[in-house]
């Protein structure tokens, strides 16, 4: 199995603290664990407090496919993540 590192760079509609709290909540972490995904980093921009980044690692295509599926948009946006203009970069070793 190829492990992919996925980096998302995006705007948020709430505070960074609210976003991070949602992402670190037990139910979110349980969902990620069930998908085989680890959250390595959640950070906010020094230049723009309404911009965040998250680094995930998991099986190749898992996060990308979830993010690109229109059915998951409400789940993504529930965290405060603004779906439009999200920059996704994907890396494998």
NORWO-V755434 format. One line per field, one symbol per residue. phi: phi as a letter, one per 20 degrees, with the letter a starting at -180 (. if undefined). A space follows every 10 residues. Layout:
BEGIN
phi=???
END
This chain:
BEGIN
phi=.eedddddcb ececffffff fffefgffff ffffemddee bcbdffebfe ccccddcagg mgfgfffeeg fegfffffeo feffmfedcc ccd
END
